[in-house]
Amino acid sequence: MSGITISIEKTSNPAIIKFEASTFLTRHNSYEFKNIDDAKDSPLAQQLFYLPFVKTIFISGNFIAIERYNIVTWEDVQDEVAEQIQNYINEGKEIISESASPKKVVPVTVYAESTPNPTVMKFVANKKVVDRIFEFKNIDETKYAPLAQSLFHFPFVKEVFLDKNYISITKYDMVEWNDITMEIREFIRNYIHEGKEVISKDIPVEQKEKIQISDESFEELDDISKEIINILEEYIKPAVASDGGNIMFDSYDPNSKIVKVVLQGACSGCPSSTMTLKSGIENTLKSLLKGQVSEVVAING
């Protein structure tokens, strides 16, 4: 492994903090360690227990949660811990040995949820599926996405969109959802339960991050574009994600004051997307950026 980053996430418990990796650390298993002897199957956890304030370590999916003793505050030590974890992982050292026993097997559940787009169904799992957004328009794009590739083998699957703990599937009009929902739901549940790879660890970095604006690219944008992106992230994306889709900033023309966006997942081709653009996104941007936005246009809408 290399190029992996660690971000710090607070939890509802002030004694516990999460260190989230930009890739998965375990394959759908969870491990809990109470002390250094308990961590014999995790060289990383053993190393962390040498820190005198570490009480409990929990490793699952793409994060490591650490509970501290009250001899320190996280503000004083969290950056050093994050750096230690990041360096350890990027050196390619073993995180969990193959002989390690998971804490417990949590049954995988997947439920189907309709979206405003009648051709798209959202399949929601009780486990994190991916750590970032991926969209596939056809099977040729799925070289590094085994789950999406398998889904495209169903003749009625037109597009696949993955985000965090759900998968949005666009179907062809040849079938009705009532006839295929159960089959897809069970296929996804079994796939995740068997611990199969969802996104290959060999996926090129440029393909990983093509759906995101890098920090470098963000800094090169004008101030209005930056504000638009921040508004989309804070106010628009959560609502769009709940409908099984995503919205991305494409461009802003300071002369015409037109904002162009890209719609993904359930939002792409949705009959109500025009109304959402005008009554929701456009009005929000006009309200918060008075005089700076004339219109919002979806380049794939």
N, C-alpha and C positions, 0 to 999 in steps of 0.2 A: 504494500500500500504506500502511496505517496500523494502529496498534495491535499491531504485530508485536513479539514479545519474543524475546530471545536468552538461552539458558541455556548454561552452561559445563560441558563433559563431558571428563573426563580420558581418556587413552588408555593403552595398555600401554607406549607410548614416552613417556618424561618430557619429551622435546623437542617433542612434538606435542600440541596440545590442539584439541578440537572446539568450535565455537560453533554450537549448534543453534538454528534459527529455528522459530517456531511456525507456519510455513507453508513450502511448497516454494519454493526459490530457482531451481531449474532443472527442466526437464521430462525426467526420466529420462536426463540426460546428465551426464557428469563432465568437469571441466576441471582441469588442473594447470599451475601457473605457477612457473617457477624464478627469475625476476627481473622487474624492471619493464618491460623491453622485451618479454619473453615475454608480459606481461599486457596487451598493447595492445588486446585485445578484451574486457577486463574493467575498466571504470573503478573498480569497488570494489577489485579486487586491486591495481591501480596505486596507489590511495590507501594501501592497507595496506603496500605496499612502501616507502613513505616512512618507516615505522617502522624504525629501524636494526637491530632484532633479528630482523626477519622474513626467513626463509631460503626457504621454499617455501609456496605456497598451493594448496590443493585444494578445489574447490567442486563439490558433488554433492548432488542431492536437496534436503534441508532443512538442510544444514550446510556450514560452512566450516572446514576443518582447516588449522591453521597450524603449520609447523615453525619453531622459533626457533634463532638462534645462541646460543651459551653465554655471551653477555655479560650476560644477565639470567635470572631465574627467572620462571616463569609466575605465581607467587603475587604478584609485584610489579607485573605489568602486565596480567593477564588481564581484570580488571574494566574497565579503561580501553579495552581492545580491544573487549570485548563492547559497551560503550556506544557506541563509534565505529561499529561495524557496525550496531547497532540504529538509531541515528540516521540513518545513511546509507539504510538500507532504508525506514524510515518516511517519509523525505522523497521517496520515489518515484523515486529515481535508478536509472539503469540498472546492473544487476549483471553481466550477460553480454550483449554485443552480438549481434545476429542473425547476424552474419558469423562469429562464433567457431566454431572447429572443436572438437568434443568430443575429449577425450584418447584415447578408444578406445570402440568400440561393444561393450558386453558383451552377449552373447546372453542373451535373457530365457528363463528356464526356470521352469516351474510344475509342481509335482507334487501329486497328490491324496493326502490322508492321512485315514484313517477316524477317527471320534471315538466316544466311548462312546454317543453318541446315534445310533441307526441311521438317523434321518431327516436327519442333518447330515453333510456332507463338508467337509473343510478343504482349500482350495487354496492352497498355499504358493509364493510367488515368491522369486526370488533378489535381488529389489530391494524397497526400501521402497515400499509402495503408498499408505499414508496416514500422517499423523503423529499421529493420535489415533483413538479408537474411534468407529465409526458403526454404528448398527443401523437397519434398515429393515424394517418389517413388511408393507409393501405399496408398490405403485408410486406411490401418491399422495404418499408421503413423500420421493420421490427427486428433487424439483425441482432440487436443487443437487448431485445425485450421478449424473452421466451413466453411470458404469459400472454402478452398481446398477440404474439405470433400464433399461439395456440387458439386464441379466440377467433382470429381471422379464418381459421379452418372451418368455422361454422359458416355455411353459405349465406346466411342472412345478416352477418355482421359487416357493417359498412365502415365504421370508424371506432377507435378505442381511445379513451381519455382517462389517464390515471392521475390521482391527486391524493396524497396522504392515505386515508383509509377507505377510499372508494374508487370505483371504476365506472365511468359513464360509457355506455355502449350505444352507438347509433346503428339502427337497423335499416335494411332495405324494406320497401313497401310490400314485398312479396309475402310477408307473414304478419300476424298480429302478436302483440306482446303476450296476450293470454296463452298463446300456444308455445312460447319459447322461454318465458321468464324463469320457470322452475328449472329447466334444463341448464340455462346459463348460471343461475344462482348456485346450483349444486356443483357445477364444474368449477367455478371460482372457489367455492368453499373447500372442495377436495384439494385443489391445487395449492391453496395456502396451507391447509392442514398438513399436507405432505412435505412442506418446507421447501418446495421447489423455488428456483430462482425467478424473481419477477423482472428485475433489470440486471443485466450482466455487469459484473465488476469491471469488465474490460471496455465498457462503453467509453468512447472518446470524450474528452472534457468538453470539446466544442459542442457535441450533441447534448451533453448533460445540461449545459448552461444556455442553450440557444433560446430558451423560453424566459430567460431572466436578463435583466439589464445589469451588467457588471458594475462594480463600484467605479471603475475607470470611465466607463461610458457615461454613467450617471453624472459624474463631475464635469464632463465635457458639454452637458446640455445647458441651455439657457435657463434662467431662474423660473420662468413660467412653466416650462416643461417639467422641471423638478417638482414644482408645486402640484402640477397635474398628476404626476406619478404618485406623490405622497397621498393625495386625495383619493386616487383610485385604490391604493393599497389599504387605506384606513376605512373608507366609507363604502366603497363599491364592491371590492373583491369578496369580502365575507358573505354578502348577500348573494352574489353571483355563484359562489362556491356551494352555497346551500342548495342551489338549483342544479348542481352537477356540472357547472361550467367554470370558465375563467375569462378574464378580460386583461389584455396587455396593451400598454401604451405603444403606439407606433411612431407618431410624429406630431409636431405642432408647428403651424405656419403663422408667424407673428404678423404677417401682412393681412391674410384673410381671417386670421384667428380661428381657423378650423383645426379641431383635434381629431386625429385619426387613431382608431383603436383596432385591435384584433380580437375577435370573439372565438372562444374555444369550447370544446365539449358540448354540453346541452345548449349553450347559447348560440353556437354556430348553426345558422339556418333555421333558428327557432322563429315561428310565426309572430311571437310577441316581442322579439328582440328589438324591432323598430320602436315599439312603444316604450320599452325599457330604456333604450338609448335616449329618446326624447324626453320622456316624463321623469326618468330617474337620473341617469348619468349626466345628460346635458344640463338639466335644471340645477343639479348639484354643483357642477363646475361653474355655471353662470352665477350662482348664488355666492359661492365662496371666492370666485375670481372675477369680481365685477368688472365688466368692460373688457375682459381679456379673452373671452371665448364666445364665438358667434354660433358655432355648430359642432356637433360630435358626429363623426361618420365612421361606420365600421367598414374596413376595406374588404372584409370577407362576409359582410352582412347580407 
